[in-house]
Amino acid sequence: MGVSSVNKSRRGRGYESSSRGRGASEIYQVVMDSTSDSLDKVISLASENAGLPKIGNWFGSQNLYCVSRRVVSSNENVHEVEVQYTASFPFFNSPLSDGGMTNAFDDSPKVRWFPIKTRETVMETVQTNTSAKKAIVNFAREPFDPPPTADRHYQGLSITRNEVNFSSSKVNIFTNVLNLGVWNGYQEGQVKCEGISGELATKDAHRFWVVTYEFVIDTVGSRDGFNFLKYHTVRMLQQGYRGLVETSPHIWEQKEFLDADDNSLTMPTALGTDGKKLPDGEPEWFTHFEIYKKVPFSTLNIRL
């Protein structure tokens, strides 16, 4: 159920130039899938995607802008929509303006930076001038219970601006994802989009959206055993009750670690990069696991 097609009608197109300014109008035919479709679906995101001009769209080469659309006639599932254009986009006080008459889409975005402080479980100590990490364990090499926690700081960023349209599909794409490729000077994976929200605003019969983008920036990151800086990842100590044993050339099998009396271990043992038991005194290895999807942020058209 929804929009079947949108076509420009041959009639209803006109221009006006008077003391009130320049203007134009067009008629579009919107065909719905069913006669039971409600009128509020005639002018919708689906009809815009099918070709109905959006608020703010240009009219040909006349430097006119779409300012309104209204249903002027209906016959079963066929509806005629009149689209009105004027020489300048409506000026009015928008939620982002500081006062006076402003064009909502010329307003500067409202940008807010703020710190985000969290507590997280820590598993390794800080090692200066080396990528090796030392696990935080007691004298029996057993993890502390409860595990120690420490402060972790992130940089929060909120951007609010006026936009012609708001798409729920954009919310789904950019919620809880990381930036793919460098974005505004930040390395790939360094910026996490928490989500996008939009609020419909109306002024003088003109509608627009106040859209807010929220980001969390990992400005510190952490280095894994290979000294690669990682952002927004889960760090895990390489340890377990089993290791890899080469049973024949180039054939490795998983075998359980046993103590001197051939009994199963009661605590996991640290593992090296070869999957074998790590010799005593060797620095532990921590692996970073990526848990968030990455998408290009370029389509957000945000410049800091």
Secondary structure by P-SEA (a helix, b strand, c coil): ccccbbbbbccccccccccccccbbbbbbbbcccccccccccccaaaaaacccccccccccccbbbcccccccccccbbbbbbbbccccccccccccccccccccccccbbbbbbbbbbbbbccccccccccccccccccccccccbbbbbbbbbbbbbbbbbccccaaaaaacccccccccccccccccccccbbbbbbbbcccbbbbbbbbbbbbcccccccccccccccbbbbcccccbbbbcccccbbbbbbbbccccccccbbbbbcccccccccccbbbbbbbbcbbbbbcccccccc
